[in-house]
């Protein structure tokens, strides 16, 4: 792990160099960096850019998206944890950074509660199982039959090792008794490229980043992974309905600042974030890509993180996934 995070102090310093060390009463008086810990083009990036644009209007300063991909979101999250606690470097966190990392790593790179100041839970997001249109499976059951008939022949793509999408695939394998090779990418964007080309024809993705491909017919959705159907795609069955009883995974996006950020700065960021996602036009854009608006308080997000760490720990253990 030391080699993986050796350069994070430099990254964190670069991200926060433009911000003053001390919080100021006129916060913000300069642009805010929103670190998205995945590559451009994925679900977290998409939600981040919608929210950043809306928050810019609320704050009167630009909120700039900074993509810092790597290690399933952990590189970017660690950089923010190490940044100056002045409110000018914030994180678009996810289940991967704030629920899974605590269980996946033998020595976790950060404490998701102690090392961050929670700002707001912005949205929850269904995941979806898709295949390339050329792949011979039109339903989940047809996919299961294909995988059982040709074991260890097919592969699925995800946004990275240890991400909710990786675990969605591992949970699917364990609950259906099938085998697939996992191919991790540096975010949903690169994973979608190979799913669209057919190089890796099966993919678990977040609904927002997959939406345009589903509507264009360039990827075929087989099921959403939540217990209820997605309002934006009511004709797509849940995994439970499609023949995998009890199957459920999802993800979410939330804003965090480094621990020690002054309460008044956190409160100002919370106010701007909640106002941003509550704006009818912004909420409509988010709903259009399958994201469900929440807009929580800081305390509600802190409680959510604690409950999610507890919820995902047995899933990680059952899947036998770990990162050294």
C-alpha positions as semicolon CSV with decimal commas, in nm:
position;residue;x (nm);y (nm);z (nm)
1;X;0,000;0,000;0,000
2;X;0,291;0,236;0,064
3;X;0,389;0,244;-0,303
4;X;0,029;0,299;-0,408
5;X;-0,008;0,612;-0,195
6;X;0,348;0,744;-0,205
7;X;0,261;1,045;-0,421
8;X;-0,060;1,144;-0,244
9;X;0,100;1,416;-0,033
10;X;0,214;1,586;-0,354
11;X;-0,130;1,544;-0,513
12;X;-0,309;1,677;-0,207
13;X;-0,076;1,974;-0,189
14;X;-0,136;2,056;-0,553
15;X;-0,512;2,033;-0,514
16;X;-0,517;2,266;-0,216
17;X;-0,238;2,504;-0,311
18;X;-0,481;2,765;-0,435
19;X;-0,671;2,776;-0,104
20;X;-0,579;2,962;0,211
21;X;-0,484;2,758;0,515
22;X;-0,738;2,934;0,731
23;X;-1,111;2,956;0,672
24;X;-1,235;3,304;0,596
25;X;-1,565;3,467;0,679
26;X;-1,630;3,541;0,313
27;X;-1,599;3,175;0,206
28;X;-1,574;3,105;-0,075
29;X;-1,363;3,383;-0,222
30;X;-1,201;3,166;-0,490
31;X;-1,282;2,849;-0,691
32;X;-1,351;2,520;-0,512
33;X;-1,197;2,195;-0,637
34;X;-1,441;1,902;-0,639
35;X;-1,234;1,583;-0,666
36;X;-1,415;1,306;-0,855
37;X;-1,212;0,992;-0,774
38;X;-1,292;0,818;-1,103
39;X;-1,223;0,881;-1,471
40;X;-1,432;1,118;-1,679
41;X;-1,744;0,970;-1,838
42;X;-1,863;0,754;-1,550
43;X;-2,162;0,792;-1,322
44;X;-1,980;0,975;-1,042
45;X;-1,826;1,214;-1,295
46;X;-2,165;1,278;-1,456
47;X;-2,339;1,350;-1,125
48;X;-2,039;1,553;-1,011
49;X;-2,048;1,782;-1,314
50;X;-2,422;1,843;-1,283
51;X;-2,388;1,926;-0,913
52;X;-2,069;2,133;-0,959
53;X;-2,239;2,354;-1,216
54;X;-2,539;2,410;-0,990
55;X;-2,324;2,471;-0,681
56;X;-2,119;2,729;-0,871
57;X;-2,433;2,936;-0,912
58;X;-2,517;2,897;-0,543
59;X;-2,168;2,986;-0,415
60;X;-2,085;3,264;-0,658
61;X;-1,754;3,087;-0,730
62;X;-1,666;2,816;-0,978
63;X;-1,673;2,458;-0,849
64;X;-1,417;2,283;-1,067
65;X;-1,429;1,906;-1,124
66;X;-1,088;1,742;-1,083
67;X;-1,076;1,376;-1,195
68;X;-0,831;1,181;-0,976
69;X;-0,886;0,817;-1,074
70;X;-0,722;0,508;-0,934
71;X;-0,757;0,222;-0,682
72;X;-1,136;0,213;-0,706
73;X;-1,172;0,574;-0,591
74;X;-0,926;0,547;-0,303
75;X;-0,648;0,759;-0,459
76;X;-0,871;1,064;-0,501
77;X;-1,035;1,016;-0,162
78;X;-0,698;0,991;0,013
79;X;-0,579;1,306;-0,161
80;X;-0,879;1,495;-0,024
81;X;-0,834;1,351;0,325
82;X;-0,479;1,489;0,318
83;X;-0,575;1,829;0,171
84;X;-0,595;2,156;0,367
85;X;-0,920;2,164;0,569
86;X;-1,033;2,498;0,430
87;X;-1,331;2,397;0,214
88;X;-1,154;2,460;-0,115
89;X;-1,093;2,089;-0,182
90;X;-1,394;1,859;-0,148
91;X;-1,469;1,503;-0,253
92;X;-1,752;1,349;-0,451
93;X;-1,756;1,032;-0,243
94;X;-1,929;0,701;-0,312
95;X;-1,993;0,362;-0,156
96;X;-1,649;0,263;-0,288
97;X;-1,467;0,534;-0,095
98;X;-1,679;0,553;0,221
99;X;-1,832;0,209;0,274
100;X;-1,625;-0,055;0,095
101;X;-1,268;0,064;0,153
102;X;-1,295;0,001;0,528
103;X;-1,358;-0,371;0,461
104;X;-1,159;-0,427;0,142
105;X;-0,816;-0,316;0,259
106;X;-0,608;-0,509;0,508
107;X;-0,475;-0,170;0,618
108;X;-0,736;0,089;0,517
109;X;-0,574;0,405;0,374
110;X;-0,813;0,628;0,567
111;X;-1,099;0,621;0,815
112;X;-1,420;0,713;0,627
113;X;-1,565;0,878;0,937
114;X;-1,267;1,024;1,125
115;X;-1,075;1,158;0,824
116;X;-1,362;1,347;0,658
117;X;-1,620;1,612;0,741
118;X;-1,952;1,500;0,589
119;X;-2,133;1,765;0,383
120;X;-2,440;1,608;0,218
121;X;-2,571;1,284;0,071
122;X;-2,671;1,406;-0,274
123;X;-2,826;1,114;-0,464
124;X;-2,876;0,740;-0,460
125;X;-2,816;0,549;-0,782
126;X;-2,930;0,206;-0,905
127;X;-2,680;-0,023;-1,073
128;X;-2,765;-0,213;-1,389
129;X;-2,649;-0,534;-1,560
130;X;-2,595;-0,485;-1,933
131;X;-2,460;-0,679;-2,230
132;X;-2,340;-0,581;-2,573
133;X;-2,629;-0,624;-2,824
134;X;-2,426;-0,889;-3,007
135;X;-2,399;-1,103;-2,695
136;X;-2,653;-1,389;-2,711
137;X;-2,853;-1,314;-2,396
138;X;-3,177;-1,116;-2,384
139;X;-3,265;-1,194;-2,021
140;X;-3,083;-1,262;-1,696
141;X;-3,182;-1,628;-1,715
142;X;-3,038;-1,658;-2,067
143;X;-2,715;-1,505;-1,937
144;X;-2,703;-1,751;-1,649
145;X;-2,762;-2,042;-1,886
146;X;-2,488;-1,916;-2,120
147;X;-2,237;-1,878;-1,836
148;X;-2,313;-2,225;-1,700
149;X;-2,287;-2,383;-2,044
150;X;-1,951;-2,212;-2,108
151;X;-1,784;-2,179;-1,766
152;X;-1,481;-1,950;-1,728
153;X;-1,520;-1,838;-2,090
154;X;-1,678;-1,494;-2,051
155;X;-1,572;-1,172;-1,878
156;X;-1,747;-0,876;-1,721
157;X;-1,625;-0,518;-1,689
158;X;-1,649;-0,287;-1,387
159;X;-1,524;0,057;-1,283
160;X;-1,242;-0,093;-1,077
161;X;-1,132;-0,344;-0,815
162;X;-1,331;-0,314;-0,495
163;X;-1,599;-0,087;-0,639
164;X;-1,972;-0,152;-0,589
165;X;-1,988;-0,262;-0,953
166;X;-1,713;-0,518;-0,899
167;X;-1,897;-0,648;-0,595
168;X;-2,223;-0,649;-0,790
169;X;-2,060;-0,894;-1,031
170;X;-1,912;-1,110;-0,756
171;X;-2,244;-1,121;-0,574
172;X;-2,416;-1,222;-0,900
173;X;-2,166;-1,504;-0,952
174;X;-2,206;-1,637;-0,599
175;X;-2,587;-1,622;-0,603
176;X;-2,622;-1,785;-0,947
177;X;-2,339;-2,039;-0,931
178;X;-2,175;-1,898;-1,242
179;X;-1,820;-1,798;-1,336
180;X;-1,698;-1,484;-1,513
181;X;-1,357;-1,322;-1,532
182;X;-1,352;-0,975;-1,377
183;X;-1,188;-0,702;-1,588
184;X;-1,141;-0,383;-1,381
185;X;-1,103;-0,036;-1,534
186;X;-1,016;0,312;-1,405
187;X;-1,381;0,414;-1,390
188;X;-1,705;0,345;-1,577
189;X;-1,605;0,553;-1,879
190;X;-1,320;0,324;-1,993
191;X;-1,521;0,014;-1,900
192;X;-1,809;0,129;-2,120
193;X;-1,575;0,172;-2,417
194;X;-1,489;-0,199;-2,415
195;X;-1,849;-0,303;-2,344
196;X;-1,965;-0,097;-2,644
197;X;-1,700;-0,249;-2,868
198;X;-1,778;-0,601;-2,746
199;X;-1,424;-0,658;-2,617
200;X;-1,575;-0,726;-2,272
201;X;-1,944;-0,778;-2,356
202;X;-2,090;-0,796;-2,003
203;X;-2,083;-0,500;-1,765
204;X;-2,220;-0,389;-1,432
205;X;-2,256;-0,012;-1,438
206;X;-2,431;0,274;-1,261
207;X;-2,757;0,374;-1,427
208;X;-2,657;0,740;-1,496
209;X;-2,350;0,658;-1,704
210;X;-2,528;0,376;-1,890
211;X;-2,847;0,571;-1,964
212;X;-2,759;0,716;-2,305
213;X;-2,630;0,380;-2,428
214;X;-2,945;0,205;-2,311
215;X;-3,166;0,458;-2,487
216;X;-2,954;0,438;-2,804
217;X;-2,969;0,058;-2,804
218;X;-2,590;0,026;-2,801
219;X;-2,607;-0,169;-2,474
220;X;-2,886;-0,406;-2,373
221;X;-3,003;-0,380;-2,010
222;X;-3,100;-0,708;-1,848
223;X;-3,190;-0,594;-1,495
224;X;-3,146;-0,319;-1,239
225;X;-2,987;-0,424;-0,912
226;X;-3,224;-0,250;-0,670
227;X;-3,531;-0,416;-0,518
228;X;-3,756;-0,165;-0,696
229;X;-3,758;-0,079;-1,066
230;X;-3,595;0,246;-1,173
231;X;-3,850;0,521;-1,240
232;X;-3,658;0,633;-1,549
233;X;-3,667;0,278;-1,696
234;X;-3,984;0,115;-1,562
235;X;-3,978;-0,166;-1,818
236;X;-3,646;-0,307;-1,696
237;X;-3,698;-0,581;-1,434
238;X;-3,515;-0,595;-1,105
239;X;-3,259;-0,871;-1,056
240;X;-3,497;-1,026;-0,804
241;X;-3,778;-1,029;-1,061
242;X;-3,543;-1,163;-1,329
243;X;-3,465;-1,479;-1,136
244;X;-3,204;-1,396;-0,869
245;X;-3,416;-1,374;-0,550
246;X;-3,290;-1,136;-0,283
247;X;-3,023;-0,978;-0,500
248;X;-2,970;-0,608;-0,419
249;X;-2,689;-0,356;-0,471
250;X;-2,683;0,017;-0,536
251;X;-2,454;0,316;-0,497
252;X;-2,472;0,679;-0,393
253;X;-2,288;1,008;-0,426
254;X;-2,209;1,239;-0,136
255;X;-1,987;1,539;-0,068
256;X;-1,710;1,534;0,193
257;X;-1,445;1,781;0,308
258;X;-1,122;1,699;0,493
259;X;-1,161;1,647;0,868
260;X;-1,107;1,970;1,057
261;X;-1,285;2,189;0,804
262;X;-1,453;2,469;1,004
263;X;-1,821;2,401;1,081
264;X;-1,930;2,729;0,921
265;X;-1,757;2,631;0,595
266;X;-1,917;2,285;0,601
267;X;-2,254;2,451;0,667
268;X;-2,208;2,685;0,369
269;X;-2,116;2,394;0,141
270;X;-2,413;2,192;0,269
271;X;-2,646;2,484;0,204
272;X;-2,517;2,520;-0,152
273;X;-2,527;2,146;-0,223
274;X;-2,881;2,096;-0,094
275;X;-3,005;2,403;-0,281
276;X;-2,833;2,275;-0,597
277;X;-2,995;1,929;-0,602
278;X;-3,329;2,070;-0,485
279;X;-3,351;2,303;-0,784
280;X;-3,627;2,156;-1,006
281;X;-3,418;2,184;-1,323
282;X;-3,120;2,010;-1,162
283;X;-3,340;1,743;-1,003
284;X;-3,494;1,677;-1,344
285;X;-3,150;1,636;-1,504
286;X;-3,046;1,394;-1,231
287;X;-3,371;1,199;-1,251
288;X;-3,329;1,176;-1,627
289;X;-3,016;0,966;-1,579
290;X;-3,163;0,753;-1,301
291;X;-3,026;0,933;-0,994
292;X;-3,266;0,983;-0,702
293;X;-3,218;1,315;-0,521
294;X;-3,167;1,311;-0,142
295;X;-2,992;1,633;-0,029
296;X;-2,927;1,541;0,336
297;X;-2,786;1,726;0,635
298;X;-2,426;1,668;0,744
299;X;-2,539;1,463;1,045
300;X;-2,762;1,246;0,827
301;X;-2,469;1,173;0,595
302;X;-2,247;1,079;0,892
303;X;-2,512;0,830;1,009
304;X;-2,551;0,697;0,653
305;X;-2,178;0,628;0,622
306;X;-2,175;0,433;0,949
307;X;-2,473;0,221;0,845
308;X;-2,328;0,155;0,498
309;X;-1,993;0,038;0,638
310;X;-2,185;-0,212;0,853
311;X;-2,413;-0,318;0,564
312;X;-2,137;-0,387;0,313
313;X;-1,888;-0,560;0,544
314;X;-2,061;-0,902;0,527
315;X;-2,110;-0,863;0,148
316;X;-1,736;-0,805;0,102
317;X;-1,653;-1,099;0,327
318;X;-1,899;-1,331;0,150
319;X;-1,756;-1,235;-0,189
320;X;-1,404;-1,305;-0,066
321;X;-1,274;-0,980;-0,216
322;X;-0,976;-0,807;-0,056
323;X;-0,704;-0,565;-0,162
324;X;-0,354;-0,579;-0,013
